């Protein structure tokens, strides 16, 4: 039992490290609930430090205040964030930080640096305000929070010299210096943390956009069923290859058509017919060589634009035919069947017109269809 618990704990730790690494690599986002939970727990721990300092300096009001706030932050982090009350947490977070900064400054010393936290709230406002609040857009909401921060800072700066000090902390100069450095460190840490999170999320979104553009480009250039190139994309690629070809280069075009494909659809259904089309596409992908182009030309027709003379490319087409002939497809009743194809091959040399060579391959395909099917025709 103990070993199982340790194993489960180890797996959980491993998953946590993996998740952290993905976030740092810009491959994953921190969930909003987890983000607010981390912020609340971090704020609670900071207030624990403040509570200890205030207790030592006998600033009773701030000592009890910090104790209450520690409990409040743990409640917000573990309960309210789990319920999705993130906007409420954001409001309370800002109000508490502003209130604590103002009270701590007025009750202790401006030099302790508690007002530095208000400066850190501005980037926090724009980073965390990622959702509209009522009819207010998230950017406008962040501007309002920032304005609230600025007003509070100016108000405390103006009021501080006029406030009668309730507590005398002049005897704790060394602790005051330590508190100031602690506050400076935390303020910089907050600035760096939110800037880093913003950069990582920007990188993540940029990666998503890049992947989406690649997917859209692939969807636009490929047949959705077979994932071979579509007719338009192959034509563009072939035209580009033709424009850069040299006089000594030779290409060949193969036009292929599945024999009696209408009978397959009528007998077994269109979904089974789609399986046949995908199966042929997989065979073509396996047989084509580097630098060859293949596409679904339309319906059950496929076109191959391959490097090499007609007799060389004919052997490629014959291998495709042989593999398709020996492939068994399942029907809906558990039976099997096979199909064949007919292909026409025409040679493309420097200076020829692409349309004329395709027509020649198509005529040889037609000749094969009318003279027995299940064959590759390279001359007619």
NUROSE-165728 format. One record per residue (C-alpha): residue number from 1; residue in three letters; x, y, z. Coordinates in steps of 0.5 Angstrom, whole numbers. Layout:
BEGIN
+-----+-----+-------+-------+-------+
|   i |  aa |    xx |    yy |    zz |
+-----+-----+-------+-------+-------+
| NUM | ALA |     X |     Y |     Z |
...
+-----+-----+-------+-------+-------+
# end
This chain:
BEGIN
+-----+-----+-------+-------+-------+
|   i |  aa |    xx |    yy |    zz |
+-----+-----+-------+-------+-------+
|   1 | UNK |     0 |     0 |     0 |
|   2 | UNK |     6 |     5 |     2 |
|   3 | UNK |     9 |     3 |    -4 |
|   4 | UNK |     3 |     4 |    -9 |
|   5 | UNK |     2 |    11 |    -5 |
|   6 | UNK |    10 |    13 |    -6 |
|   7 | UNK |     9 |    11 |   -14 |
|   8 | UNK |     3 |    15 |   -15 |
|   9 | UNK |     6 |    21 |   -11 |
|  10 | UNK |    12 |    20 |   -16 |
|  11 | UNK |     8 |    20 |   -22 |
|  12 | UNK |     4 |    26 |   -20 |
|  13 | UNK |    11 |    30 |   -19 |
|  14 | UNK |    13 |    28 |   -26 |
|  15 | UNK |     7 |    30 |   -29 |
|  16 | UNK |     8 |    37 |   -25 |
|  17 | UNK |    15 |    38 |   -28 |
|  18 | UNK |    13 |    36 |   -35 |
|  19 | UNK |     7 |    41 |   -34 |
|  20 | UNK |    12 |    46 |   -32 |
|  21 | UNK |    17 |    45 |   -37 |
|  22 | UNK |    12 |    45 |   -42 |
|  23 | UNK |    10 |    52 |   -40 |
|  24 | UNK |    17 |    55 |   -40 |
|  25 | UNK |    18 |    52 |   -47 |
|  26 | UNK |    11 |    56 |   -49 |
|  27 | UNK |     8 |    50 |   -51 |
|  28 | UNK |     2 |    50 |   -45 |
|  29 | UNK |    -2 |    55 |   -42 |
|  30 | UNK |    -3 |    56 |   -34 |
|  31 | UNK |   -10 |    55 |   -33 |
|  32 | UNK |   -14 |    61 |   -30 |
|  33 | UNK |   -16 |    57 |   -24 |
|  34 | UNK |    -9 |    55 |   -22 |
|  35 | UNK |    -6 |    61 |   -24 |
|  36 | UNK |   -10 |    65 |   -19 |
|  37 | UNK |    -9 |    59 |   -14 |
|  38 | UNK |    -1 |    60 |   -14 |
|  39 | UNK |    -2 |    68 |   -14 |
|  40 | UNK |    -7 |    67 |    -7 |
|  41 | UNK |    -2 |    62 |    -4 |
|  42 | UNK |     4 |    67 |    -6 |
|  43 | UNK |     1 |    73 |    -3 |
|  44 | UNK |    -1 |    69 |     3 |
|  45 | UNK |     6 |    67 |     5 |
|  46 | UNK |     8 |    74 |     4 |
|  47 | UNK |     3 |    76 |     9 |
|  48 | UNK |     6 |    71 |    14 |
|  49 | UNK |    13 |    75 |    13 |
|  50 | UNK |     9 |    81 |    15 |
|  51 | UNK |     5 |    79 |    20 |
|  52 | UNK |    12 |    76 |    24 |
|  53 | UNK |    15 |    83 |    23 |
|  54 | UNK |     9 |    87 |    25 |
|  55 | UNK |     9 |    82 |    31 |
|  56 | UNK |    16 |    84 |    33 |
|  57 | UNK |    15 |    91 |    32 |
|  58 | UNK |     9 |    91 |    36 |
|  59 | UNK |     4 |    94 |    31 |
|  60 | UNK |    -2 |    90 |    33 |
|  61 | UNK |    -7 |    93 |    28 |
|  62 | UNK |    -3 |    90 |    22 |
|  63 | UNK |    -1 |    84 |    26 |
|  64 | UNK |    -8 |    82 |    27 |
|  65 | UNK |   -10 |    85 |    20 |
|  66 | UNK |    -4 |    80 |    16 |
|  67 | UNK |    -7 |    74 |    20 |
|  68 | UNK |   -14 |    75 |    17 |
|  69 | UNK |   -11 |    76 |    10 |
|  70 | UNK |    -7 |    70 |    11 |
|  71 | UNK |   -13 |    66 |    12 |
|  72 | UNK |   -17 |    70 |     7 |
|  73 | UNK |   -12 |    69 |     1 |
|  74 | UNK |   -12 |    61 |     3 |
|  75 | UNK |   -20 |    61 |     2 |
|  76 | UNK |   -19 |    65 |    -4 |
|  77 | UNK |   -14 |    60 |    -7 |
|  78 | UNK |   -17 |    54 |    -5 |
|  79 | UNK |   -24 |    55 |    -5 |
|  80 | UNK |   -26 |    61 |   -10 |
|  81 | UNK |   -21 |    59 |   -15 |
|  82 | UNK |   -24 |    52 |   -16 |
|  83 | UNK |   -31 |    55 |   -17 |
|  84 | UNK |   -29 |    60 |   -22 |
|  85 | UNK |   -30 |    66 |   -18 |
|  86 | UNK |   -24 |    69 |   -21 |
|  87 | UNK |   -26 |    76 |   -23 |
|  88 | UNK |   -28 |    77 |   -15 |
|  89 | UNK |   -21 |    75 |   -13 |
|  90 | UNK |   -18 |    80 |   -18 |
|  91 | UNK |   -23 |    85 |   -15 |
|  92 | UNK |   -21 |    83 |    -8 |
|  93 | UNK |   -14 |    82 |    -9 |
|  94 | UNK |   -13 |    89 |   -12 |
|  95 | UNK |   -17 |    92 |    -6 |
|  96 | UNK |   -13 |    88 |    -1 |
|  97 | UNK |    -6 |    90 |    -4 |
|  98 | UNK |    -8 |    98 |    -4 |
|  99 | UNK |   -11 |    97 |     3 |
| 100 | UNK |    -5 |    94 |     6 |
| 101 | UNK |     0 |    98 |     3 |
| 102 | UNK |    -4 |   105 |     5 |
| 103 | UNK |    -5 |   102 |    12 |
| 104 | UNK |     2 |    99 |    13 |
| 105 | UNK |     5 |   106 |    10 |
| 106 | UNK |     1 |   110 |    15 |
| 107 | UNK |     2 |   106 |    21 |
| 108 | UNK |    10 |   105 |    20 |
| 109 | UNK |    14 |   108 |    15 |
| 110 | UNK |    14 |   111 |     8 |
| 111 | UNK |    21 |   108 |     7 |
| 112 | UNK |    19 |   101 |     9 |
| 113 | UNK |    17 |   101 |     1 |
| 114 | UNK |    10 |    98 |     2 |
| 115 | UNK |     8 |   103 |    -3 |
| 116 | UNK |    12 |    99 |    -8 |
| 117 | UNK |     7 |    94 |    -9 |
| 118 | UNK |     2 |    99 |   -12 |
| 119 | UNK |     7 |   100 |   -18 |
| 120 | UNK |     7 |    92 |   -19 |
| 121 | UNK |    -1 |    92 |   -20 |
| 122 | UNK |    -1 |    96 |   -26 |
| 123 | UNK |     2 |    90 |   -31 |
| 124 | UNK |    -2 |    85 |   -26 |
| 125 | UNK |    -8 |    89 |   -28 |
| 126 | UNK |    -7 |    88 |   -36 |
| 127 | UNK |    -4 |    81 |   -35 |
| 128 | UNK |   -10 |    78 |   -31 |
| 129 | UNK |   -16 |    82 |   -34 |
| 130 | UNK |   -17 |    77 |   -39 |
| 131 | UNK |   -24 |    77 |   -39 |
| 132 | UNK |   -30 |    82 |   -40 |
| 133 | UNK |   -33 |    85 |   -33 |
| 134 | UNK |   -40 |    86 |   -35 |
| 135 | UNK |   -41 |    91 |   -41 |
| 136 | UNK |   -33 |    93 |   -40 |
| 137 | UNK |   -28 |    90 |   -44 |
| 138 | UNK |   -22 |    87 |   -41 |
| 139 | UNK |   -17 |    93 |   -43 |
| 140 | UNK |   -22 |    98 |   -41 |
| 141 | UNK |   -23 |    94 |   -34 |
| 142 | UNK |   -15 |    94 |   -33 |
| 143 | UNK |   -15 |   102 |   -35 |
| 144 | UNK |   -20 |   103 |   -29 |
| 145 | UNK |   -16 |    99 |   -24 |
| 146 | UNK |    -9 |   102 |   -26 |
| 147 | UNK |   -13 |   109 |   -25 |
| 148 | UNK |   -15 |   106 |   -18 |
| 149 | UNK |    -8 |   104 |   -17 |
| 150 | UNK |    -5 |   111 |   -19 |
| 151 | UNK |   -10 |   115 |   -15 |
| 152 | UNK |    -9 |   111 |    -9 |
| 153 | UNK |    -1 |   112 |    -9 |
| 154 | UNK |    -2 |   119 |   -10 |
| 155 | UNK |    -7 |   120 |    -4 |
| 156 | UNK |    -3 |   116 |     1 |
| 157 | UNK |     3 |   120 |    -1 |
| 158 | UNK |     0 |   126 |     0 |
| 159 | UNK |    -4 |   124 |     7 |
| 160 | UNK |     2 |   120 |    10 |
| 161 | UNK |     6 |   127 |    12 |
| 162 | UNK |    -1 |   129 |    16 |
| 163 | UNK |    -2 |   123 |    19 |
| 164 | UNK |    -1 |   122 |    27 |
| 165 | UNK |     4 |   116 |    28 |
| 166 | UNK |     0 |   111 |    33 |
| 167 | UNK |     6 |   106 |    33 |
| 168 | UNK |    14 |   108 |    34 |
| 169 | UNK |    18 |   104 |    30 |
| 170 | UNK |    24 |   108 |    30 |
| 171 | UNK |    27 |   103 |    34 |
| 172 | UNK |    27 |    98 |    29 |
| 173 | UNK |    31 |   101 |    24 |
| 174 | UNK |    35 |    95 |    22 |
| 175 | UNK |    28 |    91 |    21 |
| 176 | UNK |    26 |    97 |    17 |
| 177 | UNK |    32 |    96 |    12 |
| 178 | UNK |    30 |    89 |    12 |
| 179 | UNK |    23 |    90 |    10 |
| 180 | UNK |    25 |    95 |     5 |
| 181 | UNK |    29 |    90 |     1 |
| 182 | UNK |    24 |    85 |     2 |
| 183 | UNK |    19 |    89 |    -1 |
| 184 | UNK |    24 |    91 |    -7 |
| 185 | UNK |    25 |    84 |    -8 |
| 186 | UNK |    18 |    82 |    -8 |
| 187 | UNK |    16 |    88 |   -13 |
| 188 | UNK |    21 |    86 |   -18 |
| 189 | UNK |    19 |    79 |   -17 |
| 190 | UNK |    12 |    81 |   -19 |
| 191 | UNK |    14 |    85 |   -25 |
| 192 | UNK |    19 |    80 |   -28 |
| 193 | UNK |    14 |    74 |   -26 |
| 194 | UNK |     8 |    77 |   -30 |
| 195 | UNK |    12 |    80 |   -36 |
| 196 | UNK |    15 |    73 |   -37 |
| 197 | UNK |     8 |    70 |   -36 |
| 198 | UNK |     6 |    75 |   -42 |
| 199 | UNK |    12 |    73 |   -46 |
| 200 | UNK |    11 |    65 |   -45 |
| 201 | UNK |     3 |    66 |   -47 |
| 202 | UNK |     5 |    70 |   -53 |
| 203 | UNK |    10 |    65 |   -55 |
| 204 | UNK |     4 |    60 |   -54 |
| 205 | UNK |    -1 |    64 |   -58 |
| 206 | UNK |     4 |    65 |   -64 |
| 207 | UNK |     5 |    57 |   -64 |
| 208 | UNK |    -2 |    56 |   -64 |
| 209 | UNK |    -3 |    61 |   -70 |
| 210 | UNK |     3 |    58 |   -74 |
| 211 | UNK |     0 |    51 |   -73 |
| 212 | UNK |    -7 |    54 |   -75 |
| 213 | UNK |    -4 |    57 |   -81 |
| 214 | UNK |     0 |    51 |   -83 |
| 215 | UNK |    -7 |    47 |   -82 |
| 216 | UNK |   -11 |    52 |   -86 |
| 217 | UNK |    -5 |    51 |   -92 |
| 218 | UNK |    -5 |    44 |   -92 |
| 219 | UNK |   -13 |    43 |   -92 |
| 220 | UNK |   -13 |    48 |   -98 |
| 221 | UNK |    -8 |    44 |  -102 |
| 222 | UNK |   -10 |    37 |  -100 |
| 223 | UNK |   -16 |    33 |  -102 |
| 224 | UNK |   -20 |    32 |   -95 |
| 225 | UNK |   -21 |    25 |   -96 |
| 226 | UNK |   -14 |    22 |   -98 |
| 227 | UNK |   -10 |    27 |   -96 |
| 228 | UNK |    -6 |    27 |  -103 |
| 229 | UNK |    -5 |    34 |  -106 |
| 230 | UNK |   -11 |    37 |  -110 |
| 231 | UNK |   -12 |    38 |  -117 |
| 232 | UNK |   -10 |    45 |  -116 |
| 233 | UNK |    -4 |    45 |  -112 |
| 234 | UNK |    -1 |    39 |  -116 |
| 235 | UNK |    -2 |    44 |  -122 |
| 236 | UNK |     2 |    49 |  -119 |
| 237 | UNK |     7 |    45 |  -117 |
| 238 | UNK |     8 |    42 |  -124 |
| 239 | UNK |     8 |    48 |  -127 |
| 240 | UNK |    13 |    51 |  -122 |
| 241 | UNK |    18 |    45 |  -124 |
| 242 | UNK |    17 |    46 |  -131 |
| 243 | UNK |    19 |    53 |  -131 |
| 244 | UNK |    25 |    51 |  -128 |
| 245 | UNK |    27 |    44 |  -132 |
| 246 | UNK |    33 |    44 |  -136 |
| 247 | UNK |    33 |    41 |  -143 |
| 248 | UNK |    36 |    34 |  -141 |
| 249 | UNK |    30 |    33 |  -136 |
| 250 | UNK |    24 |    28 |  -138 |
| 251 | UNK |    18 |    28 |  -134 |
| 252 | UNK |    12 |    23 |  -135 |
| 253 | UNK |     5 |    23 |  -133 |
| 254 | UNK |     1 |    18 |  -130 |
| 255 | UNK |    -7 |    18 |  -130 |
| 256 | UNK |   -10 |    13 |  -126 |
| 257 | UNK |   -17 |    11 |  -125 |
| 258 | UNK |   -20 |     5 |  -121 |
| 259 | UNK |   -24 |     0 |  -125 |
| 260 | UNK |   -32 |    -1 |  -124 |
| 261 | UNK |   -31 |     4 |  -118 |
| 262 | UNK |   -39 |     6 |  -119 |
| 263 | UNK |   -40 |    -2 |  -118 |
| 264 | UNK |   -36 |    -1 |  -111 |
| 265 | UNK |   -41 |     4 |  -109 |
| 266 | UNK |   -47 |     1 |  -111 |
| 267 | UNK |   -46 |    -5 |  -108 |
| 268 | UNK |   -42 |    -4 |  -102 |
| 269 | UNK |   -44 |     3 |  -100 |
| 270 | UNK |   -40 |    10 |  -101 |
| 271 | UNK |   -37 |     9 |   -94 |
| 272 | UNK |   -33 |     3 |   -97 |
| 273 | UNK |   -32 |     6 |  -103 |
| 274 | UNK |   -28 |    12 |   -99 |
| 275 | UNK |   -24 |     6 |   -96 |
| 276 | UNK |   -22 |     4 |  -103 |
| 277 | UNK |   -20 |    11 |  -105 |
| 278 | UNK |   -16 |    12 |   -98 |
| 279 | UNK |   -13 |     5 |   -99 |
| 280 | UNK |   -10 |     7 |  -106 |
| 281 | UNK |    -8 |    14 |  -104 |
| 282 | UNK |    -3 |    10 |   -99 |
| 283 | UNK |    -1 |     5 |  -104 |
| 284 | UNK |     1 |    11 |  -108 |
| 285 | UNK |     5 |    15 |  -102 |
| 286 | UNK |     9 |     9 |  -101 |
| 287 | UNK |    11 |     8 |  -108 |
| 288 | UNK |    12 |    15 |  -111 |
| 289 | UNK |    20 |    17 |  -110 |
| 290 | UNK |    23 |    24 |  -108 |
| 291 | UNK |    21 |    29 |  -113 |
| 292 | UNK |    15 |    26 |  -115 |
| 293 | UNK |     8 |    29 |  -115 |
| 294 | UNK |     1 |    26 |  -114 |
| 295 | UNK |    -6 |    28 |  -113 |
| 296 | UNK |   -13 |    26 |  -113 |
| 297 | UNK |   -15 |    29 |  -120 |
| 298 | UNK |   -22 |    28 |  -118 |
| 299 | UNK |   -27 |    22 |  -116 |
| 300 | UNK |   -24 |    16 |  -117 |
| 301 | UNK |   -18 |    19 |  -122 |
| 302 | UNK |   -11 |    20 |  -119 |
| 303 | UNK |    -5 |    23 |  -123 |
| 304 | UNK |     2 |    22 |  -122 |
| 305 | UNK |     7 |    27 |  -124 |
| 306 | UNK |    14 |    23 |  -124 |
| 307 | UNK |    21 |    24 |  -126 |
| 308 | UNK |    24 |    20 |  -131 |
| 309 | UNK |    22 |    17 |  -138 |
| 310 | UNK |    16 |    13 |  -140 |
| 311 | UNK |    18 |     6 |  -139 |
| 312 | UNK |    21 |     8 |  -132 |
| 313 | UNK |    15 |    11 |  -129 |
| 314 | UNK |    11 |     6 |  -132 |
| 315 | UNK |    14 |     1 |  -128 |
| 316 | UNK |    12 |     5 |  -122 |
| 317 | UNK |     5 |     5 |  -124 |
| 318 | UNK |     5 |    -2 |  -125 |
| 319 | UNK |     7 |    -3 |  -118 |
| 320 | UNK |     2 |     1 |  -116 |
| 321 | UNK |    -3 |    -3 |  -120 |
| 322 | UNK |     0 |   -10 |  -117 |
| 323 | UNK |    -1 |    -8 |  -110 |
| 324 | UNK |    -8 |    -5 |  -111 |
| 325 | UNK |   -10 |   -12 |  -114 |
| 326 | UNK |    -7 |   -16 |  -108 |
| 327 | UNK |   -10 |   -11 |  -103 |
| 328 | UNK |   -17 |   -14 |  -100 |
| 329 | UNK |   -22 |    -9 |   -97 |
| 330 | UNK |   -28 |   -11 |   -93 |
| 331 | UNK |   -35 |   -10 |   -94 |
| 332 | UNK |   -40 |    -9 |   -89 |
| 333 | UNK |   -42 |   -16 |   -88 |
| 334 | UNK |   -35 |   -18 |   -86 |
| 335 | UNK |   -33 |   -21 |   -93 |
| 336 | UNK |   -27 |   -18 |   -97 |
| 337 | UNK |   -27 |   -16 |  -105 |
| 338 | UNK |   -21 |   -13 |  -109 |
| 339 | UNK |   -21 |    -8 |  -114 |
| 340 | UNK |   -16 |    -6 |  -120 |
| 341 | UNK |   -14 |     0 |  -124 |
| 342 | UNK |   -13 |     2 |  -131 |
| 343 | UNK |    -7 |     7 |  -132 |
| 344 | UNK |    -5 |    11 |  -138 |
| 345 | UNK |     3 |    14 |  -138 |
| 346 | UNK |     5 |    20 |  -143 |
| 347 | UNK |    12 |    23 |  -143 |
| 348 | UNK |    13 |    30 |  -142 |
| 349 | UNK |    20 |    33 |  -145 |
| 350 | UNK |    22 |    40 |  -145 |
| 351 | UNK |    18 |    45 |  -149 |
| 352 | UNK |    12 |    41 |  -149 |
| 353 | UNK |     5 |    43 |  -147 |
| 354 | UNK |     3 |    41 |  -140 |
| 355 | UNK |    -5 |    40 |  -142 |
| 356 | UNK |    -3 |    36 |  -149 |
| 357 | UNK |     1 |    31 |  -144 |
| 358 | UNK |    -5 |    30 |  -140 |
| 359 | UNK |    -9 |    29 |  -145 |
| 360 | UNK |    -5 |    24 |  -148 |
| 361 | UNK |    -4 |    20 |  -142 |
| 362 | UNK |   -12 |    21 |  -141 |
| 363 | UNK |   -13 |    18 |  -148 |
| 364 | UNK |    -8 |    12 |  -146 |
| 365 | UNK |   -12 |    11 |  -140 |
| 366 | UNK |   -19 |    11 |  -144 |
| 367 | UNK |   -16 |     6 |  -149 |
| 368 | UNK |   -14 |     1 |  -143 |
| 369 | UNK |   -21 |     2 |  -140 |
| 370 | UNK |   -24 |     0 |  -147 |
| 371 | UNK |   -19 |    -6 |  -148 |
| 372 | UNK |   -20 |   -10 |  -142 |
| 373 | UNK |   -18 |    -5 |  -136 |
| 374 | UNK |   -13 |    -8 |  -130 |
| 375 | UNK |    -7 |    -5 |  -134 |
| 376 | UNK |    -2 |     0 |  -135 |
| 377 | UNK |    -2 |     3 |  -142 |
| 378 | UNK |     4 |     7 |  -145 |
| 379 | UNK |     3 |     7 |  -152 |
| 380 | UNK |    -3 |     7 |  -156 |
+-----+-----+-------+-------+-------+
# end
